[in-house]
C-alpha cells in the first residue's frame, strides 16, 4: 500500500540565513543586529538599522524615500516620507562619519533616492 501522508504535510522552506554585509570599513550583521565601523560598534536606532540594511540589500540600486518608508513601516501612504527619511538619513550619516558632499557609504541621488556606495 502507498503511504501518502508525507504528501499531505505542509512543505516548509528553510528561511535563508540573514546575511552580513561589508562595504569598506563598514560591517552590518543582520543576525547579530550589529553595525561596526572600523571594527568599533555603532549604536543605531531600529530605523537607522533598517535603512542601512535595505540599502545594503539593494546592492547599489537607488531606493526612494517612499520605498524605504513602505519597507520599514509597511505604510503604503508614507505621508511626508521624504522628510522623515532625510532626518533619519542625516543621523545615520553622522554615526557613520559620512557626508553628503563626500559620501563614503551612502550617496544621495537628488530627486530619486539613496544608494550604497560600492567600491
N, C-alpha and C positions, 0 to 999 in steps of 0.2 A: 504494500500500500504506500502511496506517495504522501509524504508529510509536508504540507504547505503552510505550516504555522509560521515559519520564518518569513514567508511572503506577506503575511498579514501584519507583521510588526512594522511600525514606522521606521523608515530609514533615516538615520540622523547622520549628517555630515559633521566631521570634527571641525570645529572652527579653526581658522588659520591663527597661528600664534602671532601675538602682537609683535610688530617689527621694532627694531631700533634704527634710528636714523642718525647719520653723521654728515655734517656739512662743515668742512674746515675744522675749526676748534669747537664747534657746537655739536652736542650729542643729545638726543632725545630718546629715552627708553619708555615706550608706551606701557609695557608690562610692569615696570617699576614706578611708573608715573614720576619720572625723574628727568631733569634737564641739567646738563653740565656745560659749562663754558670754560675752556682751558682747564678742564679737569675739576673745576670748582662747581658746587651745586648752585643753581639759580632758582630762587623761590618764585614760582609762577602761580598766579591765580588759576582756578579751573578754566576760566575763559581764555586767558593767555595761553595756557597749555593746549586747549582745543584749537585755537587759531594756528599755533605753530604746528601742531600735528596735522591739521588739514592741509596747510601749505606744503609740508614735507610729503604728505601722501600724494599730492598732485605733482610732485617731482618737476617743478619748474614751470608748470602751466599756470596761467593767470586765473585767480579766483576773485570774483567780485565781492564787495561788501555784503550784498544781498544774499549771495550764495553762502558766505561764511555765517551770516545770521541764521539762515534757514537750517544749515547743518548743525550749528551749535545749539540753537533754541527750538528747533523744529517748528518755526513760525513762518508760515507762507507769506504773511503780510509784511513783516520786517519793517514796520514804520520807523523811519529815522535810522535805518541800518548803517548808512554811510557814516553818520556822526558817531554812533555808538562804537562801531568797529574802529574808527580812526582814533578814538580815545584809548581803547584797549591796545591798538597797534602802537601808539606813542609810548605807553607804559612798557609794552613788550620790548620795543626797540631800546628803550633806556636800560632795561635789565640786561639786554644782550650787547650793550655797548655799541649799538648800531645807529646809523643816522640816515635820514632821507637823502641828504646831499652826497654821502659816500657810503652806500649800502654794502655791508659785508654778507648779510644773511637775507634780509627782506627788502625787495625792490618794489616801489610803487610804480604802477603803470597808470599814469594820470588818466582819469576818466574811464578806466576799465577795472582795475583792482590791484591785487598784490600777488607776488610770486616769490618763491625762494630763489636766491642767487645760487646758481650751481657753478662750481669751478670749471 
